[in-house]
């Protein structure tokens, strides 16, 4: 594997980990998220299982739902909220 492949894998993991953390921070289940976004729970499950990647428009809807700026998903770990 060349270095750019390793970087891409690292960022994909970070991206998905941050999507999951952002959903948890909003207190949403995959079912609630799917309903709010107008997609199937299978789509959310596949994204969170790293089997697929959201299209850009869906990603922007997720950002709005999760109240997280798009750039945060690649900048570093999204920290869990402590209420």
Beta strands, then each sheet from edge to edge (+ up, - down):
end
